[in-house]
């Protein structure tokens, strides 16, 4: 039986510097002509594409 892919990735993986390993980042939501900040919205990290691991260079 083959080893799971997650075990192979966890050994040498480092946390993403942008999302700090969570896979999510928060963005400020702005509305109106004066661009008032009304809250925050979470989404997946575009640096690591939500995996939480540092991308290969």
Order of alpha helices (4+ residues) and beta strands (2+ residues): alpha-beta-beta
